[in-house]
Each structure stands twice: as structure tokens, then as C-alpha cells.
């Protein structure tokens, strides 16, 4: 679960003010003990990189599916010059079975 930075800093402030240990702080706020320990080192959550698919152009894959609706995945992979797994991931992103 993602907690806000203000909540995280409030938890750590209460821990310092009341002299609690990790387990007591986790029980008091109803959160995991690992979360409390991790927040000491990094209070802000990690930023996740949202990458777009780089091997297959999704618009071209959608056009290919419309043009060849009954084609096998390995045939589609040959047309795009990628492995079948890349086509499977592309189909999943498009919502195609």
C-alpha cells in the first residue's frame, strides 16, 4: 500500500517523540514493521519509470491484427521481426486475446 509522505513523516515523528521501537510503532499505526524500517532510509516513495514498448509499434500491431485477424502469433512475430513473447505482451497491452 502506498502511504503519503505526510503520513510517513508523522509516523516517524511519533516514533521519535514517544521513544517507540519499530514493532510498537507498526502496531500503533496498524502498518507493517518493514515499512517503518524502510521509511527511515527513504521517506519518499520510489518513482517508477513508465516505459513504452520499444520493440513493437502498438499502432502498427493494431493495424496488423485488423488486417490479419486469423493469423497465428508466430506469423505476426515474423512480420515484425520479434519473438513470439513480444507479440503476446503486445496483444495483452492491446486487450487482444
C-alpha positions in Angstrom: 0.0 0.0 0.0 1.3 3.5 -0.8 1.2 5.9 2.1 1.5 9.6 1.7 4.8 11.4 2.6 3.0 13.4 5.3 1.7 10.2 7.0 5.2 8.7 6.8 6.8 11.7 8.4 4.1 11.8 11.1 4.7 8.1 11.9 8.4 8.7 12.3 7.8 11.8 14.4 5.6 9.9 16.8 8.1 7.2 17.0 10.9 9.6 18.0 8.7 11.6 20.3 7.4 8.6 22.2 10.6 6.6 22.1 9.0 3.6 20.4 10.7 0.7 18.6 9.7 -0.5 15.1 7.3 -3.1 16.3 5.5 -0.8 18.7 5.2 1.9 16.0 3.9 -0.6 13.5 1.3 -1.9 16.0 0.2 1.6 17.0 -0.5 2.7 13.4 -1.5 -0.7 12.0 1.2 -0.9 9.4 4.0 -3.3 8.6 7.2 -3.3 10.6 9.2 -3.4 7.4 7.5 -0.2 6.2 8.6 1.7 9.3 12.2 0.5 9.0 12.3 1.3 5.3 10.9 4.9 5.8 13.9 5.8 8.0 16.2 5.5 4.9 13.8 6.8 2.3 10.7 8.8 3.3 9.6 9.5 -0.3 8.4 6.6 -2.4 10.4 5.4 -5.3 9.4 6.8 -8.7 8.6 4.1 -11.2 9.6 4.5 -14.8 6.7 4.2 -17.2 8.3 2.9 -20.3 6.6 2.5 -23.6 7.1 -0.7 -25.6 10.2 -0.2 -27.6 10.3 -3.1 -30.0 6.8 -3.0 -31.4 4.8 0.0 -32.6 1.5 -0.5 -31.0 -0.4 1.3 -33.7 1.2 -1.0 -36.3 0.4 -4.1 -34.3 -3.3 -3.0 -34.0 -3.3 -2.5 -37.8 -1.8 -5.9 -38.3 -4.4 -7.5 -36.1 -7.2 -5.8 -38.1 -5.6 -6.8 -41.4 -4.8 -10.4 -40.4 -7.4 -11.4 -37.6 -6.9 -15.1 -38.0 -3.1 -15.1 -38.2 -1.0 -17.1 -35.7 1.2 -15.3 -33.2 4.4 -16.7 -34.8 3.3 -15.4 -38.2 2.8 -12.0 -36.7 6.2 -12.2 -34.9 7.9 -13.0 -38.2 6.3 -9.9 -39.8 7.5 -7.7 -37.0 10.9 -9.4 -36.6 10.5 -10.1 -32.9 9.9 -13.2 -30.7 6.5 -14.6 -30.1 6.7 -13.5 -26.4 6.9 -9.9 -27.6 3.7 -10.3 -29.6 2.0 -11.9 -26.7 2.9 -8.9 -24.5 1.7 -6.5 -27.2 -1.6 -8.4 -27.6 -2.0 -8.1 -23.8 -1.4 -4.3 -23.9 -4.0 -4.1 -26.8 -6.5 -6.2 -25.0 -6.5 -8.8 -27.7 -6.7 -12.5 -26.7 
